[in-house]
Structures are given as C-alpha cells and as structure tokens.
Amino acid sequence: MDMRKLGRTDLMVSACCLGTMTWGEQNSEAEGHAQMDYAMDRGVTFWDTAEMYAVPPKAETQGTTERIIGTWFARTGRRQEVILASKIAGLSKMIWTRDNKVDWTRQTKTQVDEAVEKSLKRLQTDYIDLYQLHWPDRPVGLFGGRMDMKAYDQPYEKFEDILGHLDQHVQAGRIRHIGVSNETPFGVMRFIAESEARGLPRMASIQNAYNLVNRTFEDGGLEEVCVREDVGLLAYSPLAQGYLTGKYRHGALPEGSRKQLFNRLQRYESPAAERAIESYLQLADDHGLDPSKLAIRFCDTRPFMASTIIGATTMAQLEVCIDAFDLPWTEELENAVNKLHKEQPSPCP
C-alpha cells in the first residue's frame, strides 16, 4: 500500500483510509474487529472515525464506532501501528453528544474539551493522531445544500479561538495534528492565516466529499488552496454512497443497503445525477472493470490526494475496495473520465 505524507506534518498515511461509520449500526463489534484485522493485513493503517458515529447519527448509537475501535486496541495491543483520525461535530442540533445541556453542538472550548476527553476514553487511547472539525462552527451550505443568506448574520466561534482550544490538547499530547472537514476555501484560508499569524497548530488535511460525480473540490477553489498550502485531501464517499458500485442501477434496491435502510441518499438522486452515474457505470462495463474499482482508483490517482476513505459492510466489499488501489490507471481511462466530466460537471455537489 502506497504511503503519503500528510500536509506539512511528519505523518505518513496509507493511500487507502479505512472508514468506520457503519460499525455499531450496520456492522457489529465482531464485524468491525474483523475489518480492522483485514485492513492491517493489507497495509491499511490509516483509519477515520468521529464522535457522532455510527450513522445515521442518533443518540442511541453515538460514540459506538469509537468504542468498537477502542476494544480492538485493547484486544490486540496494536494502537501504535495505526494512524487514527477522529472528529468533533460542528454547529448542529445533535445536542445528545454533550453531557451538559446546550442549545447547539459547537466548537467552543468547553465542548472541544468534552469531546476530546470522551473520544479518548471510548477509543481506549491517550492520543489521537489527527483530530478534525467534522463541519464548521459557522453556518455553511453542507452536503449539497445551500445556506440561507440570513445565516451570515449568525455569530460563530472565531477561527483563532478554535485553533487555541485545539492547541491546548496538542500541547498536552492528546492530539498530534488537526484538520477540517466539509470546509470551504474561505474556511481553510482563514484557519491557515490565523495559525501562521499566532503560532497555532496548522490544518494538515481536509476531509470533503470527492468522487466521479462530485469534483467540486477541483472546480470550486479548494484544489488550489490545498495544493499551494499543503493541506491534504481525505476524500470521503468515493463511491457516491454506493451509487457508483452499480448496486442501485436501473432502480434496484438491495436488501440491507443504506438506501433501503435509511433513504438518505438524495444528493445522488436527481435526473442529472442518474444520467452521470450511468455513464460511469457504462464506462466500467466497456473496459471490463468493476465499477467500484474504477471509482476508487480515480480518486487515488489525483495528484492532490492524500488518502481515499473507503467503507464496507461486508468483507467481500472491503476486499474489492482495497484491491482497487492496485488497478492500473491508463491514459485511456483518464481521458474517458475527463470527457464525461466535461459533459456533465459535478451533478452531485
């Protein structure tokens, strides 16, 4: 497995990152442990979780994924072999993540302190290698949605203050490095400016959606920001929440699939999305390729990619996802996906 330097840190992360958000909802603890065992055998030593997982987020399962990882660490004693990333929630009404009564989840000092302490306890570790802001403390358009213009008037925690809250944990050794997620070019640059002006920790990474039908990272300004400022992209949803595997093709609805269970995939269900997804599935067919491997390897071959986050609910799916990183990427494939993108640019932002 290829290893890559993360941002301007000394961390070397595997090109494939093991996503974990199904553990505790679609996957049991035993299944999560089996995935971690297999990932380690394949050289996938970079793992991503979050305080709000499992998904879909709810009070009953919040923190379960971190606990499953923690019991694996306790069972195997292999914590030192893993680069572990977790995340704190941003502005939301998921207030059940906090012990004390709050009106919103926020990235205030009190809430950062609580979130870090609770994640460490669940994970059964005394440090987190990469601690990420899951989404901003300020109102922004998230997951393909647009923000109401009136929300610009809403106050939010200052960028320098959030960095200061995180720095206390960096100085104490509880966090090694920090990153953002679901962030905008404005947000990335503001964090970098404040970190450089004040000698505070620097954002090493950005975890945003990126796949064949959502290349807004390239087209919306984030690519230039991240390449010039050495902020590594951790691409999530490389399979467009399963659509690029072909399992929902022609209206199929497999039993136990995320759409069948939760019906939360509207980002990928517009008429334009359906046409674009079908074109990439047909491209895979034309080249005799597994569409999952095509979609994942596309992400992996981008010059700005630090690591591509994969997730699976079965061991067979996990094997295919990891095998994708060995797929030869040809000039013919590159030209073909770029041609399709030009014809239908990012229908699933």
N, C-alpha and C positions, 0 to 999 in steps of 0.2 A: 504494500500500500504506500502510495506517494505521501511524503511528509512535507508540510509547508510552514514557513514562518508566519506567525500571526501578527500583523501590524508591525509596530516597532518594538515588540516585546521579544523575550527570549524563548517564548513558547513555540514548539514545533507541534503542529496538529495534523492528524491524518486527513487526507483529502476527502475521505468519507467520514461523516459525523453521524453517530447513532442517535436518532431521535427516539424519545421515550414516552410521548404524551398519551399513548393508548394504555400504558400499564396502570392498572387499578380501575379500568373501565372495560375496555375490550379485551385486555390481557390480564391474567392472574399474576400473582407474585412469582410462581414457579415458571411461567412462560417468560416473564421479564428476566429472570435469572438465566434461563436458557439462551435468550437473545444476547445477554451480556457475555456469557461464556463463548458463544459462537463468534461474536464480534471480536473478542480478544484473540481468538484463534486465527482470525482473518486480518489482524493488524489494525482493526478499527479501535483506536484508543482515545478518541475524542468523542465525548457524549454530552448531550444537551437535555436539560430538564427545566423546570420552572416551579415556583411556589404554587401556582394555581392548577397544575396538572394533577389528575388526569382530565382529559377533555371528553365531552363538553364540560366547561367549568361549572361546578356546583359545590355547595358546602359539604355534601356527604363524601365526596372523593378528593377534595382539595388537600394537597400535600401527599397523597398516596404514592404518586410516582417517585418522589424523593425518598419516601420510606422504603420502597422496594429497592432502590439503588443502595440505600444505607444497609439493608440486610444482606445484600450481595457483598458489599465491602466487608461487613462483619464476618460473613461466612468464608470468604476467600482470602482476606488479608492483602488484596491487590490494589488498594487505593492509590499507592504511589505510581502505579503503571498507567493510570488514567488521567487525561486532561478533562476535567469536569467543568461544565458550564451550567449555571442556573440563572434565574431571572426573577426580578421583583415586578409586581404589577404596577401599571401606571394609573392614570385617572380613570376610575370606574366606580360602579355601584356594587362591586363584589366585596362588600364590607365584611363578609364572613371570613375573609382571610386574616382579619385582625381580631385580637382578643378583646381589646377595649372598644367601646362604642365610638365609631367615627361616621361621618356623613359620606365620605368618599375614601377609596384607596388612593393614596398619594405617595409621593417620593420625598416626604418631609423627613427630618432627622429621626423623629420618634418612630415613624413607620419603617424607615430603612433599617434602623437598629433592630426592631422587632422581626422584620422579615429575614435579615441575615441570621440572627440568633436561631430562629425556628428552622430555617433551611439547614443550618449546620447540624442541629440536633436530629432532624429527620434523616439526613444523609450520613450520620454517624462519622463525621469527619470534622477536623478543626480548621479546614480551609477550603475555599472554592477557587479554582484556577481562573475562571472568567465569570464575572458577575455582571449581568446585563439588565438594562432598563427595558422591560418587556414591551412597553409602549410609552409614549411621553406623558409627563405630568400635566402638560397643557392640552387643550382640545386640538385635535388634528383629524383629518379625514382618515379613517382606518379601514383596512380590509376591503378596499374598492369603493368605500362610501365617500361622500363629500361632507364637508363641515359647514354648518350654518354660519354665515358671515357674522352674526351677532356674537358668536362664541369667541371672537377675537378680543372682546372686552373682558373676558373672564380671567381673573388673576391666576397665576401659576407659580410654582416654586422656581426661583431663579436658577439659571444654569450653573452659576458658580457655587450656589448653595448646595445643589445636588452633588456636585463634584466634591465639595467639602464634607458632606455626610459620608460619601463613599470613601474618601481619603482616610477618615478615622479608622475604618476597617482595613484598609490597605496597610496603614502604618502599624496596626496591631497584628498583621499577618493572617487575618481571617479571609481576606480577598487578595489575590495576586494581581489581577488585571480586570479592567472594566470594558463594557461595550454597550451599544444601543441596539434596539430592535424596533421594527416598524417606524423608523425615523425618516425625516425629510432632509434634503440638503441644508436647509436653514438650521435645523437642529444639530446636525453633525458639525457644521462650521462654528456654531455658537459654542458648543462644548469644547472644540479644539481651541478656539480663541481664548476662552476662559482658562483652560488648563495651561496654555503656554504663558498667558499673562500673569498667572497666580502661582505657578509651580505646582499645580494639582495633577492628579492622575489623568492620563490621556486615553481617550477612547481607542481601543485596539481593533474593534470589529463592529460590524453592523449586520444584524440578522433580519433580512427582509425577504418577502416572497419573490421568487425568481424562477421562471420556467419558460417553456416554449411559447406559451400563450400570455405571458406576463413578463415583458422585458423592459418595464418602465424604469428599472434601475439604470439601464443604459440610456434611455431616451429622456429621462426626467432630470438629469443633472447629477445624480448620485455617483455615477461611474467616474466622472471627472474629479469630484470631490474626494472620493475614496482612493483613487489611483494616485492622485497628487499628494494626498495627506497620509498615505499608507494605512488606511482603515480597511481591513479585510472583510470581504463579503462572506457571510454564512448564509447560504441560500436555503430557505425553507420552502416546502411544497413543490419540489422539483417535478412531481407527478401530478400537479394541479389537483390535489386531494383525490387522486385516483383516476381522474378522467383520462389522463394520458397513458394509463395502462390499457385502456380499451375495455375495461370491465363494465362500463355503463353504455357501451356502444349500442346504437340503434334502440335506445330506450330500455336496455337491460337494467335490472335492479337486483343484484345478487343478495341472497340472504346473508345477514351479518355484516354487510358493507356499511360504511359510515353514512352514506345517503339513506340507506334503508333504515338504519337505526335512529339517526338524528335529523336528517333532512336539513343540513346546514351548509349546503354547497352552492348556494345561489350565485356566488361570484363566478361560477363556471357554467351557468345555465342560460345565457342569453342566446338568441339566434346566431349572433356573430361568433360567440364562443363555440357553439356546436359545429359551425362550419370549419372554424380554425382547428379545433381538436380533431375532427375527422380527417382533415388534410394531413396532419402529422401522423395519425394512425395509418393512413394510406401510404405515406412515405415509408414508414417502417415496413409495411407489407411489401412494398415494391422492392425493398432492399433485403428482404428475408430476415428482418431483425425483430427481436422482442421490443415492443414499443416502450416498455419501462426502461430498458437498457438505453435506447435511443435518447429518451428524455433526460435521464440522469447523466449520461455521458456528455450530452450537450452542455449541461451546466458545468460539469467538471472541467471541460476544455476551455472555458472562458479565461482569458489572461488575468482577470481581476479576482478570480475565485480563490478564497482561502479554503473553504470546505463546503461540501454539499450535504445537507442534512437529509438522511433517509429514515423512513419509519415503516414498520411492518406489523401485521397482526399474526402472521404465520411464519414458521421457519422457512417455508418454501419461498415466500415473498422476500424475506430477508436475504436469502441466498441470491436470488435474482438481482436485488438491488446492489449488493456488494459486488457481484460479478460484473455489473455494468461498468465499473471503473477500469476493467480490462478490455473493454470493447475498442477496437481500432477506430480512430476518428479520421475519416478521409476528407480530402478537399471536396470530393463529390457531395458528401453529407453536409459539409459546411455550406457549400453553395446552395444546396437544396433547402436547408432550413432558413437561410437568409432570404432566399427568394420568397418563400411562404410568408416570412415575417413582413417583408416589404409589401406584400399583397394584403395583409391583414394584421397590422401592427397592434400588438398587445390588446386583444379584445377582453382580457380579464384582469384589469389593473387592480 
